[in-house]
Amino acid sequence: MLNSNLRANGGVAIAVLGLVSVLGVLAPRPVAAQKKGQEFTRQGLLIPNFATADGKDSHFGRKAADEVRSRVAKLSNKREVDVISGGDIRDHLYRSGFPDDTLLDEATIKTLGRYLRADEYVLGTVVRRSSGIRLTGRLVLMRDSKLAEPIPPATGGELELAADQFARAIASARAELVPQRRCENALRDAQPQRAVQFARDAVAAYPRGVLAHVCLAWALRASGAPATDVLEAARAVLVGDSLNPHGLESAAVALDTLRRADEAGMYWLRLAATDTADLDLTQRVVVALILDGNTRRAEPLIVAVADAHPDSLSLRRLEWRITFDNRHWPVAIKAGEILLKTDSAAMRDSVFVLRLASAYRANGDTYRAIALAARGVNQFPGDAKLYTLYTQFVKSEADSVVPRGIALFPRSAELLAMNARDLRARGQLAEALAATRQAVEVDSTLDRGELMIAQGEIELGRPDSALVALHLAVARGEDTSLVAQFALARGNALLKAANGTKSRDDFRLAMRFLALADTLRRTPQSAFLLGVAAYSITQSALSDAPKMPVKTQSCELSHLGAETLPVARAGLAAGQEVSPEAAKQFLDYLGQLEPYVQRQIDAFCGRS
C-alpha cells in the first residue's frame, strides 16, 4: 500500500554523489525484453497530479495533469515512450485507498512509478491567476532523483493552451534522453571519449538540457579533459538548474583543479546545502574544503552539523580538526573534551593529547594545560614531543626539567633547542650555538633551526657563517618570508655600520645579506637598501680606482664599480617610495657617473 503520509512535492535525501554510484544503476534490460532493432526498451513516463499554488484545489491539479498527459501522449512516439494513462494512475490510487485527485509527495510518486514501471516522472505545479494559467515543473529520472530537467514555464489564458505549450516543452526536453543515456552507458563501459561525443549529441538535441550538460561534465572529467572545459559544462548545468548537485560538484572539483580555492569553497558549500540531511554528503564536502585550504569556510558548517548530531564521532573529529587548525580555541576545546571522553581512538593518541593541551594553553587555561600534559607524560612515557610540551609548561617551576628531559630523550631536537635558548639567555653564546647545531643535526626540519644558528653566528661576530646558515635554511624548506625578514634586518644593521666605517668590504657584506632578502621576498625597503649598498660600493670603487698604485688593482675596482652600478640603479628605482628624495639624488649621481665607467675600464684594463 502506498505511503499515506502525504506532503507537497518535495525532495528526497540526496545519495552520496559520484559517477560510479550514479552509473552503477544503469544495468541493461534483459535482451528478451527488447524489440529487434530497438536500442532501448520503451520508457515509461508517469505524469501524476500537479500541485496547486494554495495546495487546496486538488481537482484542478488533477485536471492540469490530465491535459498535459494526454498531449504528451499524442506528441510522443509510442514505440519509444509509454505515457502511463490517467486511468492506470487512478486505478492504483483507488486500490491503495487514495482519492483520484490526491497530491502525492515525491517519495510516493517514486513508489507509484516503480509499481507502474515508469522510467521518468514529471513533478508539476499549476497556478491559476487573473491573467491566465501558469504551469511549471521538471522531468525527473527514476534511477536518480538528482537527475532532473527543468521544464520551461508555460502560460496561457486557458488551461488547454498552457497545457499544450507545456506538453511540447516536455517532448522537446525528452529529445536529449537517448544520447544522454548513451553517454551514461559509455561511461559505465569505461569509454569516456565516446561518452563525450554522446553528451555533445544530447546538447545538440536539446541545447538548454541540464541532463545533457551533467553527462558532458562527467565525461570530460573521466576523459581527463582540461578543468576549464569541465567548469564550462558544469556552469551550463547551473544556468538551467542553480541547485543541481551534479553541476555544483563538477564545478567545485574543476575549480579545485584550477587552484581557485575561494570559488571552489562557495560551490562546495552550495552542494552541502542541497541536502542538509545527508551526513555523508556533508562530510565529503567538509573534507574537500579541508583539502583545498578552506577551513575557515568549513567551520560554521561542521560546527552546526556536529552539534545537531552529537553522537557522530566522525563529525566531531572533523570539527576538532578544523577548529584547531583555525585556532578557534573555545570551540576546539569543547570538541576535544568530548572526544577525550567518548572516542577511544583519541584517548590512545598522544598527538591528540598534545594538541588539546596546547589548545588549553593558547586559550589561557594554564592549569588544565599542565594537568593534561602531565597526564599525557604518564600515559605516553616514550613520547618526546609530549614531554617537550610538558617541559615548556612547567619549566618556570623546575630548573631540572630540561636536563632531565635531555637525559631521557637525548635525540629530542625540541629539548636540545630549548636548552640552547636557556644557554643563550645566560650569556653562554658559544655553548648555545653548539646546542643549536646539535638540535639541527638531530632534526634538520626543526622549525627555524638554521635561523637560530645564523643568529648565534651573528652574536659571535661571524656574519659570513651566518649567511651560510641562511642559505641552508632556504635549502631545507624554511619559510622564505622568515629568512628574508632575518636577512633584511641583519643587512640593514650591517649597512648602518658600514656607513660609519666607510669600508668597502663592510658595504659588500651588507649587500650580500640584502641581496638574499631581496631575492627571497622583494619589498620596497629591501630593494632600496640593496640599491644604497650597491651605490656605496660603486662610488667607493670608482673613486679609489685611479688612486691604486698597481694598474691591475685599478682595473679590478673599475670592474667592481661597473658590476654594482646596475644593481644600484635597479634597487633604487624599485624602492624609491621609501625615500623619494634620496633615491632621486642617488640615481642622478649614477646617471652622471655611468659615462665614465667604460672610460675608466679602458684606461686601466686595456692592453699596455
CORHU-V835539 format. One record per backbone hydrogen bond with DSSP energy under -0.5 kcal/mol. CO is the residue of the C=O (numbers start at 1). NH is the residue of the N-H. Records with the same first field share a line. If there is no record, write none. Layout:
# CORHU-V835539
CO=NH ; NH
This chain:
# CORHU-V835539
4=6
18=22
19=23
20=24
22=25
23=26
25=27
30=33
31=34
35=38
37=39
43=82
44=46 ; 119 ; 120
45=47 ; 84
46=48 ; 122
51=126
56=58
57=61
58=62
59=63
60=64
61=50 ; 65
62=66
63=67
64=68
65=69
66=70
67=71
68=72
69=73
70=74
71=75
72=76
76=78
77=80 ; 81
80=43
81=83
82=45 ; 84
85=89
86=90
87=91
88=92
89=93
90=94
91=95
92=96
93=98
94=97
99=102
102=104
105=109
106=110
107=111
108=112
109=113
110=114
111=115
112=116
113=118
114=117
119=142
120=46
121=140
122=48 ; 124
123=138
124=51
125=136
126=53
127=129 ; 134
129=132
132=129
133=156
134=127
135=154
136=125
137=151
138=123 ; 140
139=149
140=121
141=144
144=141 ; 147
146=148
147=141
148=150
149=139
151=137
154=135
156=133
158=162
159=163
160=164
161=165
162=166
163=167
164=168
165=169
166=170
167=171
168=172
169=173
170=174
172=175
173=176
174=177 ; 178
176=180
177=181
178=182
179=183
180=184
181=185
182=186
183=187
184=188
185=189
186=191
187=190
191=195
192=196
193=197
194=198
195=199
196=200
197=201
198=202
199=203
200=204
201=205
202=206
206=209
209=213
210=214
211=215
212=216
213=217
214=218
215=219
216=220
217=221
218=222
219=223
220=224 ; 225
221=224
226=229 ; 230
227=231
228=232
229=233
230=234
231=235
232=236
233=237
234=238
235=239
236=240
237=241
241=244
244=248
245=249
246=250
247=251
248=252
249=253
250=254
251=255
252=256
253=257
254=258
255=260
256=259
259=261
260=264
261=265
262=266
263=267
264=268
265=269
266=270
267=271
268=272
269=273
270=274
271=274
272=275
275=278
277=279
278=282
279=283
280=284
281=285
282=286
283=287
284=288
285=289
286=290
287=291
288=292
289=294
290=293
294=298
295=299
296=300
297=301
298=302
299=303
300=304
301=305
302=306
303=307
304=308
305=309
307=310
309=312
311=313
312=316
313=317
314=318
315=319
316=320
317=321
318=322
319=323
320=324
321=325
322=326
323=328
324=327
327=329
328=332
329=333
330=334
331=335
332=336
333=337
334=338
335=339
336=340
337=341
338=342
339=343
342=344
343=347
344=348
346=349
348=350
349=353
350=354
351=355
352=356
353=357
354=358
355=359
356=360
357=361
358=362
359=363
360=365
361=364
364=366
365=369
366=370
367=371
368=372
369=373
370=374
371=375
372=376
373=377
374=378
375=379
376=380
380=383
382=384
383=387
384=388
385=389
386=390
387=391
388=392
389=393
390=394
391=395
394=397 ; 398
395=398
398=401
399=403
400=404
401=405
402=406
403=407
404=408
405=409
409=412
411=413
412=416
413=417
414=418
415=419
416=420
417=421
418=422
419=423
420=424
421=425
422=426
423=428
424=427
427=429
428=432
429=433
430=434
431=435
432=436
433=437
434=438
435=439
436=440
437=441
438=442
439=443
443=446
446=449
448=452
449=453
450=454
451=455
452=456
453=457
454=458
455=459
456=460
457=462
458=461
462=466
463=467
464=468
465=469
466=470
467=471
468=472
469=473
470=474
471=475
472=476
473=478
474=477
479=482 ; 483
480=484
481=485
482=486
483=487
484=488
485=489
486=490
487=491
488=492
489=493
490=494
491=495
492=496
493=497
494=498
495=499
496=500
497=500 ; 501
498=502
503=507
504=508
505=509
506=510
507=511
508=512
509=513
510=514
511=515
512=516
513=517
514=518
515=519
516=520
517=521
523=527
524=528
525=529
526=530
527=531
528=532
529=533
530=534
531=535
532=536
533=537
534=538
535=539
536=540
537=541
538=542
539=543
540=544
541=545
542=546
544=547 ; 548
545=548
550=553 ; 554
551=555
552=556
553=557
554=558
555=559
556=560
557=561
558=562
559=563
560=564
561=565
562=566
563=567
564=568
565=569
566=570
567=571
568=572
569=573
570=574
571=575
573=576
575=578 ; 579
579=583
580=584
581=585
582=586
583=587
584=588
585=589
586=590
587=591
588=592
589=593
590=594
591=595
593=596 ; 597
594=597 ; 598
595=599
596=600
597=601
598=602
599=603
600=604
601=605
602=606
